[in-house]
Amino acid sequence: IKVLPPDINESYEGFSVSSDGIRFGLAAIKNVGKGAISSIINSREEKGKFIGITDFCEKVNL
């Protein structure tokens, strides 16, 4: 079983399972709080996956 790193386009707050393996959640990233995690996930679900850092900054209200 592969253990995958956190990914802003794939991860949720906690660990998740996919066909590729087990992915670390965003909560595993040091100094990223629940508010930021909620904003990232909500923005991704409402506006689609992030295509780069500029797109991420425009879509997520931190």
mmJSON file of the N, C-alpha and C atoms, coordinates in Angstrom:
{"data_MODEL":{"atom_site":{
"group_PDB":["ATOM","ATOM","ATOM","ATOM","ATOM","ATOM","ATOM","ATOM","ATOM","ATOM","ATOM","ATOM","ATOM","ATOM","ATOM","ATOM","ATOM","ATOM","ATOM","ATOM","ATOM","ATOM","ATOM","ATOM","ATOM","ATOM","ATOM","ATOM","ATOM","ATOM","ATOM","ATOM","ATOM","ATOM","ATOM","ATOM","ATOM","ATOM","ATOM","ATOM","ATOM","ATOM","ATOM","ATOM","ATOM","ATOM","ATOM","ATOM","ATOM","ATOM","ATOM","ATOM","ATOM","ATOM","ATOM","ATOM","ATOM","ATOM","ATOM","ATOM","ATOM","ATOM","ATOM","ATOM","ATOM","ATOM","ATOM","ATOM","ATOM","ATOM","ATOM","ATOM","ATOM","ATOM","ATOM","ATOM","ATOM","ATOM","ATOM","ATOM","ATOM","ATOM","ATOM","ATOM","ATOM","ATOM","ATOM","ATOM","ATOM","ATOM","ATOM","ATOM","ATOM","ATOM","ATOM","ATOM","ATOM","ATOM","ATOM","ATOM","ATOM","ATOM","ATOM","ATOM","ATOM","ATOM","ATOM","ATOM","ATOM","ATOM","ATOM","ATOM","ATOM","ATOM","ATOM","ATOM","ATOM","ATOM","ATOM","ATOM","ATOM","ATOM","ATOM","ATOM","ATOM","ATOM","ATOM","ATOM","ATOM","ATOM","ATOM","ATOM","ATOM","ATOM","ATOM","ATOM","ATOM","ATOM","ATOM","ATOM","ATOM","ATOM","ATOM","ATOM","ATOM","ATOM","ATOM","ATOM","ATOM","ATOM","ATOM","ATOM","ATOM","ATOM","ATOM","ATOM","ATOM","ATOM","ATOM","ATOM","ATOM","ATOM","ATOM","ATOM","ATOM","ATOM","ATOM","ATOM","ATOM","ATOM","ATOM","ATOM","ATOM","ATOM","ATOM","ATOM","ATOM","ATOM","ATOM","ATOM","ATOM","ATOM","ATOM","ATOM","ATOM","ATOM"],
"id":[1,2,3,4,5,6,7,8,9,10,11,12,13,14,15,16,17,18,19,20,21,22,23,24,25,26,27,28,29,30,31,32,33,34,35,36,37,38,39,40,41,42,43,44,45,46,47,48,49,50,51,52,53,54,55,56,57,58,59,60,61,62,63,64,65,66,67,68,69,70,71,72,73,74,75,76,77,78,79,80,81,82,83,84,85,86,87,88,89,90,91,92,93,94,95,96,97,98,99,100,101,102,103,104,105,106,107,108,109,110,111,112,113,114,115,116,117,118,119,120,121,122,123,124,125,126,127,128,129,130,131,132,133,134,135,136,137,138,139,140,141,142,143,144,145,146,147,148,149,150,151,152,153,154,155,156,157,158,159,160,161,162,163,164,165,166,167,168,169,170,171,172,173,174,175,176,177,178,179,180,181,182,183,184,185,186],
"type_symbol":["N","C","C","N","C","C","N","C","C","N","C","C","N","C","C","N","C","C","N","C","C","N","C","C","N","C","C","N","C","C","N","C","C","N","C","C","N","C","C","N","C","C","N","C","C","N","C","C","N","C","C","N","C","C","N","C","C","N","C","C","N","C","C","N","C","C","N","C","C","N","C","C","N","C","C","N","C","C","N","C","C","N","C","C","N","C","C","N","C","C","N","C","C","N","C","C","N","C","C","N","C","C","N","C","C","N","C","C","N","C","C","N","C","C","N","C","C","N","C","C","N","C","C","N","C","C","N","C","C","N","C","C","N","C","C","N","C","C","N","C","C","N","C","C","N","C","C","N","C","C","N","C","C","N","C","C","N","C","C","N","C","C","N","C","C","N","C","C","N","C","C","N","C","C","N","C","C","N","C","C","N","C","C","N","C","C"],
"label_atom_id":["N","CA","C","N","CA","C","N","CA","C","N","CA","C","N","CA","C","N","CA","C","N","CA","C","N","CA","C","N","CA","C","N","CA","C","N","CA","C","N","CA","C","N","CA","C","N","CA","C","N","CA","C","N","CA","C","N","CA","C","N","CA","C","N","CA","C","N","CA","C","N","CA","C","N","CA","C","N","CA","C","N","CA","C","N","CA","C","N","CA","C","N","CA","C","N","CA","C","N","CA","C","N","CA","C","N","CA","C","N","CA","C","N","CA","C","N","CA","C","N","CA","C","N","CA","C","N","CA","C","N","CA","C","N","CA","C","N","CA","C","N","CA","C","N","CA","C","N","CA","C","N","CA","C","N","CA","C","N","CA","C","N","CA","C","N","CA","C","N","CA","C","N","CA","C","N","CA","C","N","CA","C","N","CA","C","N","CA","C","N","CA","C","N","CA","C","N","CA","C","N","CA","C","N","CA","C","N","CA","C","N","CA","C","N","CA","C"],
"label_alt_id":[null,null,null,null,null,null,null,null,null,null,null,null,null,null,null,null,null,null,null,null,null,null,null,null,null,null,null,null,null,null,null,null,null,null,null,null,null,null,null,null,null,null,null,null,null,null,null,null,null,null,null,null,null,null,null,null,null,null,null,null,null,null,null,null,null,null,null,null,null,null,null,null,null,null,null,null,null,null,null,null,null,null,null,null,null,null,null,null,null,null,null,null,null,null,null,null,null,null,null,null,null,null,null,null,null,null,null,null,null,null,null,null,null,null,null,null,null,null,null,null,null,null,null,null,null,null,null,null,null,null,null,null,null,null,null,null,null,null,null,null,null,null,null,null,null,null,null,null,null,null,null,null,null,null,null,null,null,null,null,null,null,null,null,null,null,null,null,null,null,null,null,null,null,null,null,null,null,null,null,null,null,null,null,null,null,null],
"label_comp_id":["ILE","ILE","ILE","LYS","LYS","LYS","VAL","VAL","VAL","LEU","LEU","LEU","PRO","PRO","PRO","PRO","PRO","PRO","ASP","ASP","ASP","ILE","ILE","ILE","ASN","ASN","ASN","GLU","GLU","GLU","SER","SER","SER","TYR","TYR","TYR","GLU","GLU","GLU","GLY","GLY","GLY","PHE","PHE","PHE","SER","SER","SER","VAL","VAL","VAL","SER","SER","SER","SER","SER","SER","ASP","ASP","ASP","GLY","GLY","GLY","ILE","ILE","ILE","ARG","ARG","ARG","PHE","PHE","PHE","GLY","GLY","GLY","LEU","LEU","LEU","ALA","ALA","ALA","ALA","ALA","ALA","ILE","ILE","ILE","LYS","LYS","LYS","ASN","ASN","ASN","VAL","VAL","VAL","GLY","GLY","GLY","LYS","LYS","LYS","GLY","GLY","GLY","ALA","ALA","ALA","ILE","ILE","ILE","SER","SER","SER","SER","SER","SER","ILE","ILE","ILE","ILE","ILE","ILE","ASN","ASN","ASN","SER","SER","SER","ARG","ARG","ARG","GLU","GLU","GLU","GLU","GLU","GLU","LYS","LYS","LYS","GLY","GLY","GLY","LYS","LYS","LYS","PHE","PHE","PHE","ILE","ILE","ILE","GLY","GLY","GLY","ILE","ILE","ILE","THR","THR","THR","ASP","ASP","ASP","PHE","PHE","PHE","CYS","CYS","CYS","GLU","GLU","GLU","LYS","LYS","LYS","VAL","VAL","VAL","ASN","ASN","ASN","LEU","LEU","LEU"],
"label_asym_id":["A","A","A","A","A","A","A","A","A","A","A","A","A","A","A","A","A","A","A","A","A","A","A","A","A","A","A","A","A","A","A","A","A","A","A","A","A","A","A","A","A","A","A","A","A","A","A","A","A","A","A","A","A","A","A","A","A","A","A","A","A","A","A","A","A","A","A","A","A","A","A","A","A","A","A","A","A","A","A","A","A","A","A","A","A","A","A","A","A","A","A","A","A","A","A","A","A","A","A","A","A","A","A","A","A","A","A","A","A","A","A","A","A","A","A","A","A","A","A","A","A","A","A","A","A","A","A","A","A","A","A","A","A","A","A","A","A","A","A","A","A","A","A","A","A","A","A","A","A","A","A","A","A","A","A","A","A","A","A","A","A","A","A","A","A","A","A","A","A","A","A","A","A","A","A","A","A","A","A","A","A","A","A","A","A","A"],
"label_entity_id":["1","1","1","1","1","1","1","1","1","1","1","1","1","1","1","1","1","1","1","1","1","1","1","1","1","1","1","1","1","1","1","1","1","1","1","1","1","1","1","1","1","1","1","1","1","1","1","1","1","1","1","1","1","1","1","1","1","1","1","1","1","1","1","1","1","1","1","1","1","1","1","1","1","1","1","1","1","1","1","1","1","1","1","1","1","1","1","1","1","1","1","1","1","1","1","1","1","1","1","1","1","1","1","1","1","1","1","1","1","1","1","1","1","1","1","1","1","1","1","1","1","1","1","1","1","1","1","1","1","1","1","1","1","1","1","1","1","1","1","1","1","1","1","1","1","1","1","1","1","1","1","1","1","1","1","1","1","1","1","1","1","1","1","1","1","1","1","1","1","1","1","1","1","1","1","1","1","1","1","1","1","1","1","1","1","1"],
"label_seq_id":[1,1,1,2,2,2,3,3,3,4,4,4,5,5,5,6,6,6,7,7,7,8,8,8,9,9,9,10,10,10,11,11,11,12,12,12,13,13,13,14,14,14,15,15,15,16,16,16,17,17,17,18,18,18,19,19,19,20,20,20,21,21,21,22,22,22,23,23,23,24,24,24,25,25,25,26,26,26,27,27,27,28,28,28,29,29,29,30,30,30,31,31,31,32,32,32,33,33,33,34,34,34,35,35,35,36,36,36,37,37,37,38,38,38,39,39,39,40,40,40,41,41,41,42,42,42,43,43,43,44,44,44,45,45,45,46,46,46,47,47,47,48,48,48,49,49,49,50,50,50,51,51,51,52,52,52,53,53,53,54,54,54,55,55,55,56,56,56,57,57,57,58,58,58,59,59,59,60,60,60,61,61,61,62,62,62],
"pdbx_PDB_ins_code":[null,null,null,null,null,null,null,null,null,null,null,null,null,null,null,null,null,null,null,null,null,null,null,null,null,null,null,null,null,null,null,null,null,null,null,null,null,null,null,null,null,null,null,null,null,null,null,null,null,null,null,null,null,null,null,null,null,null,null,null,null,null,null,null,null,null,null,null,null,null,null,null,null,null,null,null,null,null,null,null,null,null,null,null,null,null,null,null,null,null,null,null,null,null,null,null,null,null,null,null,null,null,null,null,null,null,null,null,null,null,null,null,null,null,null,null,null,null,null,null,null,null,null,null,null,null,null,null,null,null,null,null,null,null,null,null,null,null,null,null,null,null,null,null,null,null,null,null,null,null,null,null,null,null,null,null,null,null,null,null,null,null,null,null,null,null,null,null,null,null,null,null,null,null,null,null,null,null,null,null,null,null,null,null,null,null],
"Cartn_x":[0.859,0.0,0.896,0.638,1.412,0.84,1.729,1.338,1.684,0.656,0.804,0.848,1.591,1.69,0.401,0.255,-0.898,-0.888,-2.077,-2.219,-3.423,-3.235,-4.349,-5.501,-5.25,-6.312,-6.954,-6.404,-6.914,-7.223,-6.484,-6.602,-7.814,-8.264,-9.281,-8.594,-9.345,-8.705,-7.866,-8.447,-7.735,-7.285,-6.785,-6.347,-7.522,-7.232,-8.262,-7.676,-8.561,-8.15,-8.585,-7.682,-8.01,-7.429,-7.655,-7.116,-5.587,-5.008,-3.553,-2.885,-3.637,-3.07,-3.773,-3.075,-3.598,-2.941,-3.775,-3.247,-3.327,-2.218,-2.198,-3.197,-3.793,-4.722,-4.003,-4.715,-4.141,-3.788,-4.447,-4.152,-2.749,-2.13,-0.773,0.282,-0.116,0.826,0.95,2.165,2.426,1.919,1.27,0.748,-0.409,-1.055,-2.267,-3.449,-4.263,-5.373,-6.651,-7.651,-8.936,-9.629,-9.488,-10.107,-9.534,-8.219,-7.562,-7.934,-7.966,-8.326,-9.746,-10.667,-12.057,-12.143,-11.406,-11.41,-10.871,-9.79,-9.187,-10.167,-10.733,-11.64,-12.906,-13.498,-14.713,-14.46,-13.35,-13.021,-12.816,-12.113,-11.859,-13.165,-14.082,-15.352,-16.266,-16.227,-17.095,-16.544,-15.214,-14.607,-13.718,-13.534,-12.707,-11.279,-10.545,-9.159,-8.293,-7.231,-6.289,-5.285,-4.975,-4.047,-2.661,-2.502,-1.209,-1.335,-0.23,-0.232,-1.075,-1.032,-1.836,-3.319,-3.715,-5.104,-5.534,-4.674,-4.955,-5.199,-4.313,-4.433,-5.695,-6.1,-7.311,-8.581,-8.563,-9.766,-9.977,-8.898,-9.003,-8.889,-9.838,-9.83,-9.214,-7.931,-7.252,-7.119],
"Cartn_y":[-1.182,0.0,1.233,2.125,3.362,4.389,5.143,6.264,7.525,8.32,9.495,10.773,11.772,13.031,13.849,14.873,15.764,16.448,16.718,17.334,18.27,19.545,20.495,20.163,19.372,18.982,17.643,16.901,15.562,15.329,15.962,15.676,16.332,15.692,16.253,16.539,16.765,17.087,15.922,14.732,13.561,12.651,11.496,10.507,10.093,9.76,9.247,8.107,7.249,6.079,6.266,5.966,6.004,4.764,4.632,3.474,3.515,4.713,4.866,4.548,4.617,4.357,5.162,5.389,6.173,7.547,8.598,9.957,10.67,11.316,12.142,13.277,13.689,14.803,16.126,17.203,18.541,18.877,18.233,18.474,18.005,17.189,16.705,17.77,18.855,19.924,20.858,21.048,21.865,23.292,23.824,25.193,25.474,24.443,24.633,24.27,25.26,25.047,24.612,24.316,23.836,24.866,26.145,27.186,27.216,27.138,27.126,25.87,24.738,23.474,23.549,24.08,24.221,25.127,26.237,27.159,26.496,25.729,25.043,24.035,23.196,22.15,22.755,23.743,24.379,25.053,25.773,26.435,25.421,24.345,23.299,22.659,22.397,21.762,22.704,24.0,24.975,25.457,25.629,26.276,25.366,24.135,23.197,23.12,22.176,21.954,23.168,23.307,24.407,24.039,25.003,24.718,25.321,26.046,26.646,27.501,28.058,28.85,30.119,30.751,31.956,31.625,30.548,30.095,29.778,29.113,28.786,30.066,31.047,32.305,33.076,32.994,33.687,33.013,31.688,30.941,30.805,30.76,30.476,31.762,31.954,33.113,32.706,33.016,32.659,33.851],
"Cartn_z":[0.0,0.0,0.0,-0.949,-1.022,-0.05,0.594,1.435,0.651,0.368,-0.485,0.345,-0.094,0.644,0.534,1.38,1.257,-0.114,-0.631,-1.953,-1.895,-2.231,-2.127,-3.059,-4.085,-5.013,-4.679,-3.751,-3.446,-1.968,-1.072,0.361,0.997,2.059,2.945,4.272,5.334,6.607,7.125,7.128,7.636,6.512,6.887,5.901,5.016,3.764,2.862,2.036,1.568,0.799,-0.65,-1.568,-2.995,-3.652,-4.937,-5.648,-5.71,-5.517,-5.549,-4.214,-3.12,-1.8,-0.728,0.37,1.486,1.429,1.39,1.285,2.631,2.995,4.196,4.038,5.141,5.131,5.289,5.013,5.137,6.583,7.54,8.953,9.328,8.494,8.763,8.463,7.803,7.467,8.666,9.119,10.302,10.101,11.122,11.172,10.213,9.697,8.892,9.783,10.119,11.037,10.352,11.18,10.669,9.783,10.103,9.284,7.879,7.779,6.467,5.689,6.38,5.734,5.18,5.967,5.507,4.287,4.304,3.164,1.905,2.052,0.905,0.315,1.172,0.693,0.086,0.757,0.236,-1.109,-1.229,-2.495,-3.605,-3.294,-4.297,-4.76,-3.824,-4.18,-4.959,-4.645,-5.309,-6.65,-6.727,-7.895,-8.729,-8.296,-9.053,-8.541,-9.09,-8.673,-8.985,-8.217,-8.387,-9.482,-10.344,-11.445,-11.214,-10.144,-9.822,-8.578,-8.132,-6.901,-7.054,-8.216,-8.436,-8.381,-9.031,-9.014,-7.585,-6.838,-5.436,-4.638,-4.776,-4.027,-4.397,-5.666,-6.107,-5.607,-5.5,-5.13,-3.624,-2.86,-1.427,-0.626,0.275,1.158,2.491,2.661,3.918,4.787],
"occupancy":[1.0,1.0,1.0,1.0,1.0,1.0,1.0,1.0,1.0,1.0,1.0,1.0,1.0,1.0,1.0,1.0,1.0,1.0,1.0,1.0,1.0,1.0,1.0,1.0,1.0,1.0,1.0,1.0,1.0,1.0,1.0,1.0,1.0,1.0,1.0,1.0,1.0,1.0,1.0,1.0,1.0,1.0,1.0,1.0,1.0,1.0,1.0,1.0,1.0,1.0,1.0,1.0,1.0,1.0,1.0,1.0,1.0,1.0,1.0,1.0,1.0,1.0,1.0,1.0,1.0,1.0,1.0,1.0,1.0,1.0,1.0,1.0,1.0,1.0,1.0,1.0,1.0,1.0,1.0,1.0,1.0,1.0,1.0,1.0,1.0,1.0,1.0,1.0,1.0,1.0,1.0,1.0,1.0,1.0,1.0,1.0,1.0,1.0,1.0,1.0,1.0,1.0,1.0,1.0,1.0,1.0,1.0,1.0,1.0,1.0,1.0,1.0,1.0,1.0,1.0,1.0,1.0,1.0,1.0,1.0,1.0,1.0,1.0,1.0,1.0,1.0,1.0,1.0,1.0,1.0,1.0,1.0,1.0,1.0,1.0,1.0,1.0,1.0,1.0,1.0,1.0,1.0,1.0,1.0,1.0,1.0,1.0,1.0,1.0,1.0,1.0,1.0,1.0,1.0,1.0,1.0,1.0,1.0,1.0,1.0,1.0,1.0,1.0,1.0,1.0,1.0,1.0,1.0,1.0,1.0,1.0,1.0,1.0,1.0,1.0,1.0,1.0,1.0,1.0,1.0,1.0,1.0,1.0,1.0,1.0,1.0],
"B_iso_or_equiv":[0.0,0.0,0.0,0.0,0.0,0.0,0.0,0.0,0.0,0.0,0.0,0.0,0.0,0.0,0.0,0.0,0.0,0.0,0.0,0.0,0.0,0.0,0.0,0.0,0.0,0.0,0.0,0.0,0.0,0.0,0.0,0.0,0.0,0.0,0.0,0.0,0.0,0.0,0.0,0.0,0.0,0.0,0.0,0.0,0.0,0.0,0.0,0.0,0.0,0.0,0.0,0.0,0.0,0.0,0.0,0.0,0.0,0.0,0.0,0.0,0.0,0.0,0.0,0.0,0.0,0.0,0.0,0.0,0.0,0.0,0.0,0.0,0.0,0.0,0.0,0.0,0.0,0.0,0.0,0.0,0.0,0.0,0.0,0.0,0.0,0.0,0.0,0.0,0.0,0.0,0.0,0.0,0.0,0.0,0.0,0.0,0.0,0.0,0.0,0.0,0.0,0.0,0.0,0.0,0.0,0.0,0.0,0.0,0.0,0.0,0.0,0.0,0.0,0.0,0.0,0.0,0.0,0.0,0.0,0.0,0.0,0.0,0.0,0.0,0.0,0.0,0.0,0.0,0.0,0.0,0.0,0.0,0.0,0.0,0.0,0.0,0.0,0.0,0.0,0.0,0.0,0.0,0.0,0.0,0.0,0.0,0.0,0.0,0.0,0.0,0.0,0.0,0.0,0.0,0.0,0.0,0.0,0.0,0.0,0.0,0.0,0.0,0.0,0.0,0.0,0.0,0.0,0.0,0.0,0.0,0.0,0.0,0.0,0.0,0.0,0.0,0.0,0.0,0.0,0.0,0.0,0.0,0.0,0.0,0.0,0.0],
"pdbx_formal_charge":[null,null,null,null,null,null,null,null,null,null,null,null,null,null,null,null,null,null,null,null,null,null,null,null,null,null,null,null,null,null,null,null,null,null,null,null,null,null,null,null,null,null,null,null,null,null,null,null,null,null,null,null,null,null,null,null,null,null,null,null,null,null,null,null,null,null,null,null,null,null,null,null,null,null,null,null,null,null,null,null,null,null,null,null,null,null,null,null,null,null,null,null,null,null,null,null,null,null,null,null,null,null,null,null,null,null,null,null,null,null,null,null,null,null,null,null,null,null,null,null,null,null,null,null,null,null,null,null,null,null,null,null,null,null,null,null,null,null,null,null,null,null,null,null,null,null,null,null,null,null,null,null,null,null,null,null,null,null,null,null,null,null,null,null,null,null,null,null,null,null,null,null,null,null,null,null,null,null,null,null,null,null,null,null,null,null],
"auth_seq_id":[1,1,1,2,2,2,3,3,3,4,4,4,5,5,5,6,6,6,7,7,7,8,8,8,9,9,9,10,10,10,11,11,11,12,12,12,13,13,13,14,14,14,15,15,15,16,16,16,17,17,17,18,18,18,19,19,19,20,20,20,21,21,21,22,22,22,23,23,23,24,24,24,25,25,25,26,26,26,27,27,27,28,28,28,29,29,29,30,30,30,31,31,31,32,32,32,33,33,33,34,34,34,35,35,35,36,36,36,37,37,37,38,38,38,39,39,39,40,40,40,41,41,41,42,42,42,43,43,43,44,44,44,45,45,45,46,46,46,47,47,47,48,48,48,49,49,49,50,50,50,51,51,51,52,52,52,53,53,53,54,54,54,55,55,55,56,56,56,57,57,57,58,58,58,59,59,59,60,60,60,61,61,61,62,62,62],
"auth_comp_id":["ILE","ILE","ILE","LYS","LYS","LYS","VAL","VAL","VAL","LEU","LEU","LEU","PRO","PRO","PRO","PRO","PRO","PRO","ASP","ASP","ASP","ILE","ILE","ILE","ASN","ASN","ASN","GLU","GLU","GLU","SER","SER","SER","TYR","TYR","TYR","GLU","GLU","GLU","GLY","GLY","GLY","PHE","PHE","PHE","SER","SER","SER","VAL","VAL","VAL","SER","SER","SER","SER","SER","SER","ASP","ASP","ASP","GLY","GLY","GLY","ILE","ILE","ILE","ARG","ARG","ARG","PHE","PHE","PHE","GLY","GLY","GLY","LEU","LEU","LEU","ALA","ALA","ALA","ALA","ALA","ALA","ILE","ILE","ILE","LYS","LYS","LYS","ASN","ASN","ASN","VAL","VAL","VAL","GLY","GLY","GLY","LYS","LYS","LYS","GLY","GLY","GLY","ALA","ALA","ALA","ILE","ILE","ILE","SER","SER","SER","SER","SER","SER","ILE","ILE","ILE","ILE","ILE","ILE","ASN","ASN","ASN","SER","SER","SER","ARG","ARG","ARG","GLU","GLU","GLU","GLU","GLU","GLU","LYS","LYS","LYS","GLY","GLY","GLY","LYS","LYS","LYS","PHE","PHE","PHE","ILE","ILE","ILE","GLY","GLY","GLY","ILE","ILE","ILE","THR","THR","THR","ASP","ASP","ASP","PHE","PHE","PHE","CYS","CYS","CYS","GLU","GLU","GLU","LYS","LYS","LYS","VAL","VAL","VAL","ASN","ASN","ASN","LEU","LEU","LEU"],
"auth_asym_id":["A","A","A","A","A","A","A","A","A","A","A","A","A","A","A","A","A","A","A","A","A","A","A","A","A","A","A","A","A","A","A","A","A","A","A","A","A","A","A","A","A","A","A","A","A","A","A","A","A","A","A","A","A","A","A","A","A","A","A","A","A","A","A","A","A","A","A","A","A","A","A","A","A","A","A","A","A","A","A","A","A","A","A","A","A","A","A","A","A","A","A","A","A","A","A","A","A","A","A","A","A","A","A","A","A","A","A","A","A","A","A","A","A","A","A","A","A","A","A","A","A","A","A","A","A","A","A","A","A","A","A","A","A","A","A","A","A","A","A","A","A","A","A","A","A","A","A","A","A","A","A","A","A","A","A","A","A","A","A","A","A","A","A","A","A","A","A","A","A","A","A","A","A","A","A","A","A","A","A","A","A","A","A","A","A","A"],
"auth_atom_id":["N","CA","C","N","CA","C","N","CA","C","N","CA","C","N","CA","C","N","CA","C","N","CA","C","N","CA","C","N","CA","C","N","CA","C","N","CA","C","N","CA","C","N","CA","C","N","CA","C","N","CA","C","N","CA","C","N","CA","C","N","CA","C","N","CA","C","N","CA","C","N","CA","C","N","CA","C","N","CA","C","N","CA","C","N","CA","C","N","CA","C","N","CA","C","N","CA","C","N","CA","C","N","CA","C","N","CA","C","N","CA","C","N","CA","C","N","CA","C","N","CA","C","N","CA","C","N","CA","C","N","CA","C","N","CA","C","N","CA","C","N","CA","C","N","CA","C","N","CA","C","N","CA","C","N","CA","C","N","CA","C","N","CA","C","N","CA","C","N","CA","C","N","CA","C","N","CA","C","N","CA","C","N","CA","C","N","CA","C","N","CA","C","N","CA","C","N","CA","C","N","CA","C","N","CA","C","N","CA","C","N","CA","C","N","CA","C"],
"pdbx_PDB_model_num":[1,1,1,1,1,1,1,1,1,1,1,1,1,1,1,1,1,1,1,1,1,1,1,1,1,1,1,1,1,1,1,1,1,1,1,1,1,1,1,1,1,1,1,1,1,1,1,1,1,1,1,1,1,1,1,1,1,1,1,1,1,1,1,1,1,1,1,1,1,1,1,1,1,1,1,1,1,1,1,1,1,1,1,1,1,1,1,1,1,1,1,1,1,1,1,1,1,1,1,1,1,1,1,1,1,1,1,1,1,1,1,1,1,1,1,1,1,1,1,1,1,1,1,1,1,1,1,1,1,1,1,1,1,1,1,1,1,1,1,1,1,1,1,1,1,1,1,1,1,1,1,1,1,1,1,1,1,1,1,1,1,1,1,1,1,1,1,1,1,1,1,1,1,1,1,1,1,1,1,1,1,1,1,1,1,1]
}}}
